[in-house]
Amino acid sequence: MSACDDVVMPKPGMPLQAALIPDCTKPEAHRAAYRTAKANDAIFVCVARHGQRWKVQLDAMASRKPYVPDQSLAVLRSAAEALVLDGTVEQANIGADYISMGPIETEERAREIGAAFHAAMYGLQLLHMAAPSQSEASSRRPGGGR
């Protein structure tokens, strides 16, 4: 039985707590957890051993909801930069549909970071769906916003 056999990805719109983030060090565990996220229309998140350290991965493409918009990515990038600057992670890659960070010293810290970014991605995604950007709102008004 792999670590991800009993993965409980959140219901749509619900971020995972740190303790529930799957360990997807083994490729088959990663595939199983990603399938579960996709089946639940959830943003995928996992931690995985990276040598003696850990990495965090998030993937919004598992969800059918809109990706985090560009203007909201600044929040995620700023948080990731702070983690790099304080030495918590050596590298962070942030995109509208994918986040990868590592290496991270401990599994516990990787889970904390994964849970925080998972919650942030959900929150930003939900905010974007509830309150569209200025350009989207203008294009929805009669006359194109004028």
C-alpha positions in Angstrom: 0.0 0.0 0.0 1.5 3.3 -1.0 1.4 6.5 1.0 -1.1 8.0 -1.4 -3.6 5.1 -1.5 -5.7 6.8 1.2 -5.2 10.3 -0.1 -8.1 12.5 0.7 -7.9 15.5 -1.6 -10.1 18.3 -0.6 -13.6 19.0 -1.9 -13.5 21.7 -4.5 -12.7 25.0 -2.9 -11.1 23.4 0.2 -7.4 23.6 0.8 -5.6 20.7 2.5 -4.1 20.8 6.0 -0.4 20.2 6.2 -0.8 16.7 7.7 -3.0 15.6 4.8 -0.7 16.6 2.0 0.5 13.4 0.3 4.1 12.2 0.2 4.6 11.6 -3.5 8.3 10.7 -3.5 7.5 7.5 -5.5 6.2 8.1 -9.1 3.2 5.8 -8.6 2.2 7.7 -5.5 2.4 11.0 -7.4 0.2 9.6 -10.2 -2.4 8.3 -7.7 -2.5 11.6 -5.8 -2.8 13.6 -9.1 -5.6 11.3 -10.3 -7.4 11.8 -7.0 -7.1 15.6 -7.2 -8.3 15.6 -10.8 -11.3 13.4 -9.9 -12.2 15.9 -7.1 -11.7 18.9 -9.3 -9.0 20.1 -6.7 -5.7 21.9 -7.0 -3.0 19.2 -6.7 -0.4 19.6 -3.9 2.2 17.2 -2.7 5.6 16.9 -0.9 8.4 14.6 -2.1 11.8 13.7 -0.9 14.5 15.4 -2.9 17.8 13.8 -1.8 18.1 14.5 1.9 15.6 17.3 1.7 12.0 17.9 0.5 10.2 19.7 -2.3 6.7 21.0 -2.7 4.6 20.9 -5.9 1.2 22.4 -6.7 -0.6 22.1 -9.9 -3.8 24.0 -10.7 -4.4 22.1 -13.9 -5.9 19.3 -12.0 -8.8 21.6 -11.3 -11.2 22.7 -14.0 -11.5 26.1 -12.5 -9.7 29.2 -13.9 -6.0 29.5 -13.1 -4.8 32.2 -10.7 -4.7 35.4 -12.7 -1.5 37.2 -13.4 -2.2 40.1 -11.1 -2.7 37.7 -8.2 0.6 35.8 -9.0 2.5 38.7 -7.5 1.3 37.7 -4.1 2.5 34.1 -4.6 5.8 35.3 -6.1 6.4 37.7 -3.2 5.9 34.9 -0.6 8.2 32.5 -2.6 10.9 35.2 -2.9 10.7 35.7 0.9 11.3 32.0 1.4 14.3 32.1 -0.9 15.8 35.2 0.7 15.5 33.7 4.2 17.1 30.5 3.0 14.1 28.2 3.6 14.1 27.2 -0.1 16.9 27.5 -2.7 14.6 27.7 -5.7 11.0 28.6 -6.3 9.2 28.4 -9.7 5.8 30.2 -9.7 3.4 30.2 -12.6 -0.4 30.6 -13.1 -0.9 26.9 -13.0 2.1 25.4 -11.2 4.3 26.0 -8.2 7.5 24.1 -7.3 9.8 24.9 -4.4 12.8 23.2 -2.8 14.9 21.9 -1.5 13.4 22.4 2.0 15.1 21.1 5.1 12.4 19.0 6.7 9.2 17.2 5.6 7.2 19.2 8.3 8.4 22.5 6.9 7.6 21.4 3.3 4.1 20.4 4.4 3.6 23.8 6.1 4.7 25.6 3.0 2.6 23.4 0.7 -0.5 23.9 2.9 0.0 27.7 2.9 0.5 28.0 -0.9 -2.4 25.5 -1.5 -4.7 27.7 0.6 -3.5 30.9 -1.1 -4.0 29.4 -4.6 -7.6 28.4 -3.7 -8.3 31.8 -2.1 -6.9 33.7 -5.1 -8.8 31.4 -7.5 -12.1 31.9 -5.7 -11.5 35.6 -5.4 -10.9 35.8 -9.2 -14.1 33.9 -9.9 -16.1 36.1 -7.5 -14.6 39.5 -8.5 -13.3 39.5 -12.1 -10.4 41.9 -13.1 -11.2 45.4 -14.3 -10.7 44.5 -17.9 -13.1 41.5 -17.6 -15.7 43.5 -15.8 -15.5 46.3 -18.4 -16.0 43.8 -21.3 -19.1 42.5 -19.6 -20.8 45.9 -19.4 -23.1 47.1 -22.2 -21.0 49.1 -24.7 -17.8 47.5 -23.6 -17.4 49.5 -20.4 -17.7 53.0 -21.7 
